[in-house]
Amino acid sequence: MRASLVRRSALAASVASLVLLASACGGSSDDSDSKSEAPNSSKSAPAAAEQSDVKALTAAELEKASLADGDVADHKIEKAGAQDILKAADVTSDKAECLPFAHALFAVPQGKPVASTARTATTEPKASDADTSGDMSDKDIDDAMNASMDVSSTMIDLASYEGGDASDVVTAVRKAAAACTAGFTATVQGDAQKLSGITEAKVAGGEEAAAWNMVAEQEGTKIPFGLVVVRQGSTVTTFTTINMAAALGKDVKLEQPTSVVDAQVKKLS
């Protein structure tokens, strides 16, 4: 599998390298988040009229409100590189009604934001319980490798809007998700990938919040993804998450980045 499935999903380069390894090893996974059966949880969307006087954050204000390294325990926060940022024209869908969902998943700001910025958040590898003081058994080696690969990377995109546009963006993504549960094909800078198994996940945060789990497939490799969309005031933030071990088909559930979402909402509040 080419690195584009993850790199062009605007996730960290380390995850892209792991996806290449997953392809070589023949790993695949249809698992979704353990909370995927739970209904979506969020506050009721306010009417657009109630948001008409909301002022958009400027580029400088949005940068200040974005996560920085040290804001989330056990996570490395970095500013996304230029190669990670996609434009609307870079992402298309075989079904027009699914395009808002595809744009959210691939961290493309919707509509006409006043400003936008992006970060990556990567969890620190978990420590293994395996005994490394002497000769390691095959199980110890497997446990150590699995622990080192149980790392999640999240692309965080923030976009600020004038008036009720931010709430409209969340509504559009919700509508697209509901219309596309049967799946669709998204093409990202020329590379087609099939998205299936789109299900709602439980999430809370901000003034509006929604989350989904899904599986992306390209060239026979299946990788579980998580998407969270949160609106706080005039800003919409999307969180796209992949887990390295899950990408390799390991018995690891993809968890939504709750601590990252909470920290980002706090900085925007």
VEXZA-646044 format. One record per residue (C-alpha): x, y, z; residue in one letter. Coordinates in steps of 0.02 Angstrom, whole numbers, always signed. Layout:
<kevexs>
KEVEX   east  north     up type
KEVEX      X      Y      Z    a
...
</kevexs>
This chain:
<kevexs>
KEVEX   east  north     up type
KEVEX     +0     +0     +0    m
KEVEX    +65   +172    -42    r
KEVEX    +92   +293   +101    a
KEVEX    -43   +407    +30    s
KEVEX   -184   +326   +127    l
KEVEX   -115   +397   +287    v
KEVEX     +3   +535   +231    r
KEVEX   -131   +612   +124    r
KEVEX   -252   +583   +265    s
KEVEX   -144   +718   +345    a
KEVEX    -73   +608   +482    l
KEVEX   +105   +595   +545    a
KEVEX   +241   +523   +433    a
KEVEX   +280   +389   +562    s
KEVEX   +106   +318   +539    v
KEVEX   +127   +319   +351    a
KEVEX   +283   +214   +368    s
KEVEX   +188    +89   +475    l
KEVEX    +51    +74   +345    v
KEVEX   +184    +24   +219    l
KEVEX   +238   -110   +342    l
KEVEX    +58   -166   +365    a
KEVEX    +43   -194   +178    s
KEVEX   +204   -293   +172    a
KEVEX   +146   -402   +316    c
KEVEX    -27   -426   +244    g
KEVEX   -109   -356   +400    g
KEVEX   -290   -299   +395    s
KEVEX   -425   -255   +518    s
KEVEX   -611   -226   +509    d
KEVEX   -621   -179   +693    d
KEVEX   -697    -13   +741    s
KEVEX   -693    +78   +906    d
KEVEX   -761    -17  +1055    s
KEVEX   -885   +123  +1079    k
KEVEX   -952   +115   +902    s
KEVEX  -1115    +37   +957    e
KEVEX  -1152   +184  +1069    a
KEVEX  -1265   +321  +1004    p
KEVEX  -1191   +491   +969    n
KEVEX  -1196   +611  +1114    s
KEVEX  -1193   +799  +1094    s
KEVEX  -1283   +955  +1144    k
KEVEX  -1426  +1011  +1035    s
KEVEX  -1373  +1118   +887    a
KEVEX  -1423  +1298   +911    p
KEVEX  -1519  +1387   +775    a
KEVEX  -1414  +1481   +649    a
KEVEX  -1498  +1642   +702    a
KEVEX  -1430  +1620   +878    e
KEVEX  -1254  +1610   +807    q
KEVEX  -1268  +1757   +688    s
KEVEX  -1171  +1874   +804    d
KEVEX  -1029  +1753   +838    v
KEVEX   -862  +1829   +789    k
KEVEX   -734  +1720   +701    a
KEVEX   -562  +1700   +777    l
KEVEX   -424  +1782   +677    t
KEVEX   -276  +1681   +613    a
KEVEX   -171  +1741   +760    a
KEVEX   -308  +1701   +886    e
KEVEX   -334  +1529   +810    l
KEVEX   -149  +1489   +821    e
KEVEX   -148  +1541  +1003    k
KEVEX   -300  +1431  +1037    a
KEVEX   -224  +1279   +952    s
KEVEX   -143  +1142  +1054    l
KEVEX    +43  +1153  +1090    a
KEVEX   +164  +1021  +1151    d
KEVEX   +137   +993  +1336    g
KEVEX    -50  +1031  +1332    d
KEVEX    -99   +846  +1331    v
KEVEX    -16   +718  +1444    a
KEVEX    +72   +574  +1357    d
KEVEX    +53   +656  +1186    h
KEVEX   +175   +740  +1068    k
KEVEX    +93   +892   +987    i
KEVEX   +167   +964   +828    e
KEVEX   +113  +1091   +698    k
KEVEX    +61  +1002   +539    a
KEVEX   +180  +1019   +393    g
KEVEX   +135  +1092   +225    a
KEVEX   +134   +916   +150    q
KEVEX     -4   +868   +271    d
KEVEX   -125  +1006   +222    i
KEVEX   -254   +967    +89    l
KEVEX   -363  +1085    -12    k
KEVEX   -545  +1056    -54    a
KEVEX   -500  +1013   -234    a
KEVEX   -382   +875   -171    d
KEVEX   -525   +771   -101    v
KEVEX   -674   +711   -206    t
KEVEX   -811   +583   -180    s
KEVEX   -903   +466   -296    d
KEVEX  -1062   +520   -206    k
KEVEX  -1091   +707   -195    a
KEVEX  -1190   +690    -34    e
KEVEX  -1038   +613    +52    c
KEVEX   -915   +752    +11    l
KEVEX   -935   +851   +174    p
KEVEX   -894   +693   +271    f
KEVEX   -742   +656   +161    a
KEVEX   -679   +834   +184    h
KEVEX   -697   +821   +373    a
KEVEX   -608   +652   +377    l
KEVEX   -462   +715   +274    f
KEVEX   -447   +878   +373    a
KEVEX   -508   +993   +236    v
KEVEX   -592  +1149   +308    p
KEVEX   -772  +1164   +246    q
KEVEX   -854  +1315   +169    g
KEVEX   -765  +1482   +185    k
KEVEX   -670  +1489   +349    p
KEVEX   -594  +1653   +405    v
KEVEX   -439  +1559   +464    a
KEVEX   -379  +1381   +489    s
KEVEX   -233  +1289   +566    t
KEVEX   -182  +1109   +597    a
KEVEX    -87  +1005   +723    r
KEVEX    -40   +822   +746    t
KEVEX    -53   +733   +914    a
KEVEX    +38   +568   +937    t
KEVEX    +28   +459  +1092    t
KEVEX   +186   +398  +1175    e
KEVEX   +218   +210  +1157    p
KEVEX   +152   +107  +1301    k
KEVEX   +276    +14  +1411    a
KEVEX   +278   -174  +1395    s
KEVEX   +265   -292  +1544    d
KEVEX   +382   -414  +1458    a
KEVEX   +543   -460  +1551    d
KEVEX   +687   -385  +1451    t
KEVEX   +822   -423  +1580    s
KEVEX   +875   -586  +1495    g
KEVEX   +826   -699  +1352    d
KEVEX   +653   -655  +1292    m
KEVEX   +526   -786  +1242    s
KEVEX   +430   -769  +1079    d
KEVEX   +281   -710  +1181    k
KEVEX   +386   -578  +1268    d
KEVEX   +449   -515  +1101    i
KEVEX   +272   -508  +1032    d
KEVEX   +210   -417  +1187    d
KEVEX   +351   -290  +1177    a
KEVEX   +322   -259   +992    m
KEVEX   +134   -243  +1015    n
KEVEX   +159   -119  +1158    a
KEVEX   +278    -14  +1054    s
KEVEX   +156    -10   +908    m
KEVEX     +2    +34  +1012    d
KEVEX    +20   +217   +964    v
KEVEX   -117   +330   +898    s
KEVEX    -94   +482   +788    s
KEVEX   -226   +616   +770    t
KEVEX   -237   +754   +642    m
KEVEX   -319   +908   +718    i
KEVEX   -390  +1040   +603    d
KEVEX   -465  +1202   +669    l
KEVEX   -567  +1323   +562    a
KEVEX   -653  +1482   +620    s
KEVEX   -811  +1552   +541    y
KEVEX   -920  +1705   +545    e
KEVEX  -1099  +1702   +608    g
KEVEX  -1189  +1535   +601    g
KEVEX  -1072  +1458   +472    d
KEVEX   -983  +1351   +602    a
KEVEX  -1146  +1269   +656    s
KEVEX  -1192  +1244   +472    d
KEVEX  -1029  +1149   +444    v
KEVEX  -1068  +1026   +585    v
KEVEX  -1244  +1002   +517    t
KEVEX  -1177   +966   +343    a
KEVEX  -1055   +835   +408    v
KEVEX  -1191   +751   +511    r
KEVEX  -1307   +747   +361    k
KEVEX  -1172   +674   +250    a
KEVEX  -1129   +539   +377    a
KEVEX  -1312   +488   +392    a
KEVEX  -1328   +478   +203    a
KEVEX  -1169   +378   +178    c
KEVEX  -1174   +237   +306    t
KEVEX  -1171   +112   +162    a
KEVEX  -1000   +179   +114    g
KEVEX   -923   +277    -28    f
KEVEX   -759   +302   -119    t
KEVEX   -653   +455    -84    a
KEVEX   -513   +505   -200    t
KEVEX   -370   +598   -117    v
KEVEX   -248   +680   -236    q
KEVEX   -282   +544   -364    g
KEVEX   -282   +395   -246    d
KEVEX   -451   +309   -223    a
KEVEX   -495   +232    -56    q
KEVEX   -656   +148     -6    k
KEVEX   -736   +201   +158    l
KEVEX   -856    +78   +239    s
KEVEX   -927    +28   +407    g
KEVEX   -969   +208   +452    i
KEVEX  -1049   +206   +623    t
KEVEX  -1081   +338   +755    e
KEVEX   -976   +338   +913    a
KEVEX  -1006   +419  +1082    k
KEVEX   -924   +587  +1110    v
KEVEX   -950   +743  +1214    a
KEVEX   -873   +915  +1210    g
KEVEX   -897  +1093  +1154    g
KEVEX  -1066  +1162  +1104    e
KEVEX  -1092  +1028   +971    e
KEVEX  -1002   +863   +951    a
KEVEX  -1015   +710   +840    a
KEVEX   -904   +559   +807    a
KEVEX   -892   +411   +691    w
KEVEX   -787   +256   +661    n
KEVEX   -753   +181   +490    m
KEVEX   -633    +75   +389    v
KEVEX   -530   +142   +244    a
KEVEX   -472    +18   +112    e
KEVEX   -342    +46    -22    q
KEVEX   -254    -87   -124    e
KEVEX   -325   -225    -14    g
KEVEX   -267   -154   +153    t
KEVEX   -402   -106   +278    k
KEVEX   -368    +22   +413    i
KEVEX   -490    +82   +548    p
KEVEX   -510   +269   +567    f
KEVEX   -598   +378   +694    g
KEVEX   -671   +551   +662    l
KEVEX   -730   +679   +790    v
KEVEX   -808   +847   +744    v
KEVEX   -830   +979   +879    v
KEVEX   -894  +1156   +873    r
KEVEX   -846  +1279  +1009    q
KEVEX   -911  +1454   +974    g
KEVEX   -860  +1505   +798    s
KEVEX   -731  +1367   +777    t
KEVEX   -753  +1192   +707    v
KEVEX   -618  +1065   +750    t
KEVEX   -599   +895   +669    t
KEVEX   -497   +753   +743    f
KEVEX   -448   +609   +627    t
KEVEX   -366   +463   +717    t
KEVEX   -274   +305   +668    i
KEVEX   -188   +177   +780    n
KEVEX    -27    +96   +721    m
KEVEX    -62    -75   +796    a
KEVEX   -239    -76   +729    a
KEVEX   -171    -31   +557    a
KEVEX    -66   -190   +566    l
KEVEX   -218   -295   +609    g
KEVEX   -170   -318   +791    k
KEVEX   -305   -350   +921    d
KEVEX   -314   -167   +970    v
KEVEX   -471    -62   +976    k
KEVEX   -462   +110   +900    l
KEVEX   -507   +234  +1036    e
KEVEX   -569   +411  +1006    q
KEVEX   -440   +541  +1066    p
KEVEX   -542   +598  +1217    t
KEVEX   -400   +685  +1308    s
KEVEX   -348   +778  +1150    v
KEVEX   -528   +833  +1115    v
KEVEX   -551   +892  +1295    d
KEVEX   -389   +990  +1294    a
KEVEX   -427  +1075  +1129    q
KEVEX   -604  +1123  +1181    v
KEVEX   -534  +1194  +1343    k
KEVEX   -414  +1307  +1248    k
KEVEX   -554  +1368  +1136    l
KEVEX   -674  +1404  +1280    s
</kevexs>
